[in-house]
Amino acid sequence: MSKVLVIGCGGVASVAIHKCCQVSEVFTELCIASRTKSKCDKLAAELAPNTATKLTTARVDADDVRQVMDLINAYKPDLVMNIALPYQDLTIMDACLACGVNYMDTANYEPEDTDDPAWRAVYERRCKEAGFSAYFDYSWQWAYRKKFEEAGLTALLGCGFDPGVTQAYCAHAKKHEFDTIDTIDILDCNGGDHGYAFATNFNPEVNLREVSAPGSYWEDGRWVEIPPMSVKRTYDFDQVGQKDMYLLHHEEIESLALNIPEVRRIRFFMTFGQSYLDHMRCLENVGMLSTSPVDFEGRQIVPIKFLKALLPDPASLGPRTKGKTNIGCIFTGKKSGQDKAYYIYNVCDHQECYSEVGSQAISYTTGVPAMCGALMLLTGKWSKPGVYTVEEFDPDPFLAALDQYGLPKSESRTPALVD
């Protein structure tokens, strides 16, 4: 029997909450909290007739540590699932430490105000030390390791699909398929079509900043940074077909390079259509992706926040999105002295996801792993004090849960490799 506080009520959080309610023998009580309590109330009312999980709701501003602390102290959960914005990771971690409760999230910390002088000083120093210049990385949350260890609490970082499941795939490959891993290519393909000229499949601020940033990959013990979208490959994805994909920076590379130390190269690729790229470049060229406030008719506005208000809400894409996603990892390495290749991946259907939980597959492939990660923590299958990423735990029970609750794996031992 467990009490869980979920902070967030967007597309991903909605999926995670739906899935928690399917496992009411573990998630016996659930509090849904966000800045807009009416959204929480609506979701709870929809779910209550079909689950034994006891649902309550609350309003909380997750930017305010005191508000989060007050809610935790009032509800007394066994776990806080942070499925809000990555800007709020640190405040929620601070509240969990202060209140003595375990923590998990689906995406690592990213600052909302990238022009803040204090933040930029730390950011610029880290860029020189780390060798890449992405606004998001694990360093901000890894700084909490000792605090969580001393408090006897667990913080699970990035338990979505990528990061998250892709790291579990790496741990699975290391445990069961290879003696040593030489290369890892993470491939994220969305073959869905929502019918809009331009829309993002998750939070536009996060999505567009991620795509427009320089790419980077790990090779021979160091980071290699490249101009945005400058490395393109084409791959034939199972059940999706041939798609163009581009090399991006992605946070799981950082932790995998530490936790699989023999690996020579790790890359991350994501597919994009030409229309998406044309729109994004146009918006970037006219300054609409900027996070710096500008004066407009006597008021200050942040261009990317204004753009977010104009674009379709990612949560609204579910009923109109058709097609499939294919996300996985291709490995090369050695087993028993022999060269070997291995590919493990998941294919997810947008319309099937919408039929089950009212969401498209992008939210589904993040929300289901969040529930499964929480399941690991609440059942004691993953339990050790400190701050950890998914590949630092046993992948077997987690992948078994994914198989059971909607994201079954597929495997190939003769995959086409990425050049």
N, C-alpha and C positions, 0 to 999 in steps of 0.2 A: 504494500500500500504506500503510495507516494503522492505528495503534493508538489505541483510544479507551477511556477510562475513563468508565463510566456510574455515577454515584452515585445510588442509589435503586432500589427493586425493587417499587414499588406498581403500581397500575393503569396510570397513564400511562407509567411507566418500562418496564413489561412490553410495552406496545404499541411504544414506540420501539425497544426491543431486538429484538422480532420483526421490525420493518421494517428495522433495520440488517442483520440476518442475511439479508434478502432482497437486499441489495446488497453481497455479500461481496467483490466485486472492489474496493470502496473500503474497507469496514469489514473489513479482513483479520484484525484481532485486536481482541477486545472483553473488557474486564474489568468484571464486574458486581459492585458493592460496595454494601453497606448494613449497618445495625446488626445485622440478622438474617441471617447468612450462609446459613442453611439455606434461606431463600426464594430466594436467588441460586443456590444449588446445584440446587434443584429446577427452576428456570426454565432454567438452562444444560443440565441433563440432558434436558429436553423438547426443546430447540432443536437440540442438537448433531447428532442423526442426519440433520437436513434442511438443514444449512448448511455452507458451506466456511469460514465465519468461525471462527477459533480462539477458544474461549470459556474464560475463567478467572473465578474468583470471589474475593472478599475480604470481610473484615469491616472496617467503618470506622464510627466515630462522627463524623458530619459536623459536630457541634458543636465538635469538637476540632481546631483548626488543625494542631497537630503530627501528629495521626493522619492527617489528609488529606495533609499534606506527605510523611510517611513512605511512604504508599501511592503517591503520584505519583512520588516518587524511585525507588521500587522497580520500578514498572511502566513508567515513562517513556512516557506517552502523548503523542500529538500534540494531543489535545483532551480536555478534561473536560466531559462532559455532566452538568450538575447537574439531576437530575430528582427531587430529594429535596423537603424542605419549604421554603417561602419563608423560614422562620426562619433557614435555614442558608446563604443566598446569600452573605453577607458573609464568613463563615469560609472558604467554598470559594474565593471570589475572592481572599482573602488568601493561601491556599495556592497558588493558581495563579500569583500574582505572585511569590511566594517561589521557586517551582520553575521559572518561565519556560515556562508552558504556556497555550495558548488556552482560553477559557472560554465556556460558554453555559448558559442556563437557560430555563425556560418560564413563570416567574412572578416578579414583582419582589419585593424584600425586604419582609417584614412581621415585626415583632418578636413573639417568643413571650410575653414578659413585658411587657405594656403598662403595668404599674404601677411599673416600674423608674424611680426618680426621675431618673436621668441621662438615660434615653431620653425621658421625658415632657417634660423641659425643652427638649430639641431639638425634639420633636414639636410642642409648643405654639408655639415660635417659628416653625417652618415653617408651621404652620396660618395664622398671621397674615400671613406673607409670601406664601404660595401662594394663600390664599383658599378652601381646602377642608380638611376635617378627617378624611379617610380615614387609616387606619393604614398603608395600603400606597401607595407612590408610587415614582417613579424617583429621587428626590433622593439617597437613601442610596447607590445604586449609581453614579449620575452623578458622585458625588464621587470615584470611582476613575478618571475619564477620563485625567487627566494621568499617573497611575501606569502605566496600561496603554499609553499612547502612548510614554512614555519607555522602557518595557520592550520595545517593539516587538511587543506582544501584542494580540489581538483579544478583546473580550468582547461577546458577542451576548446581549442581554437580551430576555426574554419571547417566545421563539419557540415558542409554542403556537398556538392558533387566535385567541382574543381575550384577551390580546394575541397578536400574531404575524401570522397570516394576514390578519386584518382590516387590519393596517397595510400589508401587501403589496398588498391590494386598493386601499388609498388611493394607494399609490405607482403602481400600475398605472393607476388613474383619472387621476392627475396626468400621467403620461407619455403615455398613449395616448388619453384620452377628453376631456380638458378643457384649455382654456388657463388658466382660473381656476376654482377650486372655491369655492362659496359656503357650502354646508351639507353636513354628513356626519351621517347617522344610522346607527349600528351596531345591528343587530338580532340578538339571540341567542335562538333558539327551540328548546326541547327538547319535542318532541311525544311523547316516550316514556312508557310506563307500566310501572312495575316491580311493581305489585301491592301494595306496602306502604302502610300508612296514612301513614307519614312516613319518608323517607330522603333523604340528600343524594347527589348524583351525583359529588361529589369530596370531598376532605377536609372533614369537618363543621366543624372549627374555622375554617378559611378561608372556607368557603361561608357559614356562618351569620353570621359577623362581617361579611362583605362585604354581605350582603343587609340586615342590620339597621342598617347605618351610614347616615348622611345621604347623599342623592343629590347629585350636582353635575354641571354641564355648562358648556361654554365658549361664551360669547356676547359678541360685540363687544369682544374683547380682555380679558375678565375672567372669573373663575369665578362662577357662580351656584350657591349651595348651597340645598338644599330638605330638608324633613323626609323621613325614610325612607319609601319606597313611596308618596309623595304625588302623583306624576304617573303616571297610567295611560293607556295607549292600547290600542286593539284593532287587530290587523293580520291579514290573510288570507295565510298563508304557503304558498308553493308546496309541494305534496305533504304538507302537515301540516294546513292549514285555519286557521280563525279562532281566534286566541289572545289573551288579555289579556297585556300586557307593561308593565313598570314601569321608570321611569328610575332608573338607579343611577350611582354614581361608578365609573369604570373607568380604569385607569392609562394605556391607550393614548391617551386624550383629551389627556393632558398632553404627550406627545411629538408627537402630530399637530399640536397648536396651535403648537408651535415649528417643525416641519418643513414645514408647509403654511401659511405665515404669512398668506396672504390669506383663509383660511377664516373665515367670520363666526360660524358656530355648529357645535358638535360635541356630539352626544348619544349615550348608550348605553342601550339598552333590553334587558331580559331577561324572558322569559315565566315566569309562575308560576300554578299552579292555586290555587283558593280553599282547598282542603284544606291545601296546603303553607303558605299564609300564615296560616291559622287556627292550625295547630300551632306555627309559628314565633312568633307573637305570644303564644300561651299560654306557651311556654317562656321567652320574653323577660320576660314579666310576673312569672314566679315566680323569675327570677334564674338560670335554667339556661344562659344565654348569656354569663354573666359570666366574665371571665378573672382575676378577683381571688380568691385562695385563701380558703376558709372553713374554720372548725374543725368537724370532724364526728367525734364519738366519739374524741377525743384525737388526731386526725390532721388535717392540712391537705389539702384537695382543691380543685382548680380545677373549678368547675361545668361549664364547656364541655368539659373533658377527660373528666369522668365521663360526660357526655352522649354524647361520641364513642364511649366504650366500650359504651354501650347501643344505639346505632343500628347498623343493618346496615352492614357494611364495603362502601364503594362498589365495591370490586373484586369483590364477590359478586353484584352486580346484573346482570351480563352475561347469564346464562342465562335470566333472567326478564323482561328488558326488551324491550318491543315498541314499534314506531313509528319515527319519524325525527326528526332534528335539521335545522334550517335556520338557518344563520348567515351573515350578510353585511352589506354596506354599501350604503346608498342615498345618492346624491350629487345635488346640483343645482349648476349653475354655467353657464359660457359656453364655447362652442367656435365660433371664427370669428365672433364677435360675436353668436351666437344663443344663447338660453336652451336649456338641455339638462338632462335627468335621466337617471340611469344607476344600475342595480342589479346588483351582482355578489355571488354567494352560492354556498354549497355545501349540498347535501342529503345526509345520511348516514343509513343504515339501521342501527338497533341490532342486529338479528338477523344481518345480513350481516357486521357487524363481529365479532360473537361467533363466527360460523362461521369467519372468517379467523384471528383472533388471540386468541379467548377473552375478549373485552372488549366492554363496551357502547360506544356511539358517543361518549359524553362523553370517555372516556379516549382513544378512537381519534382524535378530532379534535384532541387535544392532542399525542398521541404521534407521529403521522405528521408534523406540521410540525417537531417536534423533530428527527426523523431527517433531514428535508429541509434544515433549517437547518444541521445538522452536515455534511451532504453539500456544501452551498455552501462552508462553511469549509474542508473537507478537500480539495476539488477546486480551490480558489483562485478560485472565482467571486465569493465575498465575502471580501475580504482587505484590511484597512487597520487600522493600530494605533489602539487607543482603545476606548471603550465606546459601543456603538451599539444602536439599536432597529431593527426589521426594515425600516421604511420608508426608512431611510437607505442601503439597498443596492438594486441593480437588481432589480426584482420579477420580471423575465421568466424567468430560469432557475429561480427558486424556485417560481413558479406552474406552470411546465412540469413540475417534479418532483412537485408535488402532484397534477397531472393524472395523472401516470404511476403514482403509488404509492398512490392510493386516495381522494383528495379533489378530484375534478374540479370546476371552476367552472361555474356557469350565469350567464347574463347577460340583462338586460332593459333596453331603452332607452325603455320606456314604463311604468315602475313606478308603482304607487300610492304616493303620498307620505304621510309621517307628518305630521299637522298640528301 
